[in-house]
Each structure stands twice: as structure tokens, then as C-alpha cells.
Amino acid sequence: MTNLEKYNDIFVQVFSADITQLGDKYCKETVSEWDSVHQLNIISLMEETFDLMLDPEDIMACTSYNAGKDILAKNGIEL
């Protein structure tokens, strides 16, 4: 499984999202289920899946599908 597939699977697990929904417009403002609990679930799964510890700024900034990708890239994870 590629890193991108692992990352997409996080959103499938947290939101029961269809992979075709994931992209530029998948964010806190457009996904009605996206709340602080879901955001923490995303962070937890990202940390577990990619074996990293995100800093508080990254946790707060993870408010979209693309932001999560940027955070992983910042931590040396290529998608």
C-alpha cells in the first residue's frame, strides 16, 4: 500500500468517505461531520500510520485533506 493510499484510508475510516470525494474541496468548511473529535481522529491515525508525533501547530492546522498532505510532507512523508 502506498503512502497516499494509507493517507486516503484515514479519511475513509474517519468519515466513511468515498475516495472520489477526497481532494482540494474536502475540508472543515465543506464536510458537515468534520468537528474537533474527527480532527483528532485524523491526527491520531496519521501519527500511528506514519509513525510520527505532530506538534500542536500542525494539529490545529489540519483542517483539510490538502493541509494534512502538507503536514506529512513537512515531516518527510512523501505521498
Phi, psi and omega per residue, in radians:
M1 nan 2.275 3.138
T2 -1.307 2.873 3.088
N3 -1.077 -0.652 3.109
L4 -1.127 -0.718 3.095
E5 -1.108 -0.702 3.087
K6 -1.103 -0.752 -3.138
Y7 -1.122 -0.826 3.114
N8 -1.037 -0.659 -3.134
D9 -1.086 -0.533 3.087
I10 -1.047 -0.790 -3.135
F11 -1.242 -0.563 3.059
V12 -1.131 -0.742 3.138
Q13 -1.173 -0.829 -3.032
V14 -1.263 -0.741 -3.032
F15 -1.963 -0.014 -2.984
S16 0.944 0.657 -3.093
A17 -1.310 2.608 2.974
D18 -1.471 2.336 -3.085
I19 -0.968 -0.537 -3.139
T20 -1.182 -0.307 3.113
Q21 -1.381 -0.401 -3.024
L22 -1.280 2.342 3.128
G23 2.851 -2.759 -3.041
D24 -0.946 -0.616 -3.037
K25 -1.683 0.106 3.128
Y26 -1.558 1.740 -3.036
C27 -2.664 3.086 -3.131
K28 -0.973 -0.626 -3.089
E29 -1.338 -0.408 -3.054
T30 -1.896 -0.207 -3.121
V31 -1.902 1.897 -3.033
S32 -1.085 -0.503 -3.131
E33 -1.352 -0.204 -3.041
W34 -1.264 1.918 3.077
D35 -2.351 -3.047 -3.061
S36 -1.118 -0.595 3.119
V37 -1.155 -0.792 3.117
H38 -1.115 -0.678 3.129
Q39 -1.101 -0.735 3.103
L40 -1.163 -0.598 3.071
N41 -1.121 -0.718 3.086
I42 -1.040 -0.851 -3.124
I43 -1.053 -0.826 -3.129
S44 -1.021 -0.797 3.132
L45 -1.198 -0.635 3.076
M46 -1.086 -0.804 -3.132
E47 -1.102 -0.763 -3.134
E48 -1.188 -0.812 -3.078
T49 -1.146 -0.722 -3.037
F50 -1.855 0.164 3.068
D51 0.886 1.030 3.076
L52 -2.469 2.926 3.106
M53 -2.140 1.978 -3.101
L54 -1.475 2.537 3.116
D55 -1.426 2.827 -3.077
P56 -0.971 -0.605 3.133
E57 -1.128 -0.720 3.114
D58 -1.175 -0.666 3.122
I59 -1.068 -0.780 3.138
M60 -1.219 -0.527 -3.085
A61 -1.440 -0.179 -3.078
C62 -1.422 1.297 -3.077
T63 -2.017 0.218 3.087
S64 -2.758 2.860 3.076
Y65 -1.018 -0.820 -3.126
N66 -1.186 -0.628 3.115
A67 -1.089 -0.699 3.099
G68 -1.079 -0.704 3.095
K69 -1.102 -0.724 3.116
D70 -1.119 -0.703 3.137
I71 -1.122 -0.741 3.106
L72 -1.115 -0.747 3.127
A73 -1.054 -0.722 3.123
K74 -1.063 -0.495 -3.134
N75 -1.698 0.275 3.036
G76 1.432 0.260 3.125
I77 -1.726 2.038 3.129
E78 -1.564 2.305 3.100
L79 -1.860 nan nan
